[in-house]
């Protein structure tokens, strides 16, 4: 904690030299990516808070860190003794970040931030907020970079072309789809800086961010050609050949900031919520900026049939890995030493045994008992819990395969549990099952359906401080908009798009009791068309995650007839799909853990 205080003081010294009253350090790279590479973990380095979401605001004599309900418990622990106040987003007592900044700004002084890591929408909102204080924005320097002397360099990992047999659509077709959209909207250029959109357009994948197979790049699509700003050393011959065929011109990664100063386009489309402020501030004054969502966000969320077929294959592989892990865990707990880290490592080894496995899709959350109350807890070798033959082990994990991206959570019963634990476990499973069984008219979004998952918990005056589910990318980000499930609109979460056929979304209700335990059960589902009749087009879900839900935690008396029938049918399908790929010993065990109840 002394080290954090020293870093804050060093930053304040730099701020004082530049007449900066407040400095903002977000959880972001130059592309508004959810998970960032080591070079960009400035907020974690400055605050000690390691969660994937949060913004640090440093003032002359105080500091605050804003994060959401997933991280309240974790952030409180990691910020203790740093002098940084935890700001719980969504809580009544928490001031909005913009108001906090306003209150700590002096007349005529400056608000500072690195213009490459703050999106244009936020920068413009803050500028407007501070107008009456005649404050200026100083965004041309990275002050953290000045004091972080041993900062990891930008990555130079090799990229690769995702074969059309996996993704189902050529990069040429995707770029033409964008140009058709541009023509309809009378646009001369479309600036794309979000890494998942660039990866989707060009069928390019890479290793620049752990667990997220993308490449640091910027893309500008024009009527006759496209410009890709990327370090050429990352590209192999296959990618270069593909770019030549698609008339994609290559530029150095940082050259985008000079290029946009003289961009030969008048009408430009970009998403101010994603494109960093330095890019938009560099555009010529005569450019007319059309602020709108990247259309590719919706296009890539609606998976084509090739992607869906491959996704089903990936989930069978993943189910085999999770089932082998569950067998090992249930048969060895209390007999050998197992802690949260060794459990996570064993599961990763199970995934590595599957063909076409690339990497895990996020850092595995293996959390024993009270640690699982922290939704995004991450164990380390230096600080992890030993798993005993009692209570729960929650494991949230996933894999990146050439056939798709997976995300699954199972809570495993390791021994004796209380009646309350069993009831909560069962109600979480009920919520997942009830939303999985939903049939609904086309036009619904996740807000319309979320109550189906929460009702078993709400009926006992229990809730969880996060959404119920999120979209999943295809060999891309494990958290992908614009589809999702939550009970109300949250401004920072753009996930309330109408549910379309081909969208893949998770369902993951949970119970999190601080100091006691956490429970989560998660499956992925494909949205499909159902019956169409005089009432309209009905929609339904196809479950594609297959692994046992631990029957040792189920209180059968709490299940309705429909819930029991769904669980039995699901477990029957789990056995049928996975057993051909299991050894005889695990297959016999799986028969027991998928038995009808």
PyMOL commands that set and color helices and strands:
alter all, ss='L'
color gray80, all
select helices_A, chain A and resi 2-17+38-40+42-47+69-79+97-103+120-129+131-133+143-147+164-167+171-184+195-202+232-234+237-245+253-262+277-282+295-301+305-332+340-352+369-373+419-436+446-449+451-458+551-553+556-558+561-581+584-593
alter helices_A, ss='H'
color red, helices_A
select strands_A, chain A and resi 20-25+55-59+63-67+85-88+110-112+136-138+160-161+189-192+204-205+218-222+226-229+248-251+267-270+288-291+357-360+365-368+392-397+399-401+404-405+408-413+439-441+469-471+480-485+504-507+510-513+517-520+523-533+536-543
alter strands_A, ss='S'
color yellow, strands_A
deselect
rebuild
show_as cartoon
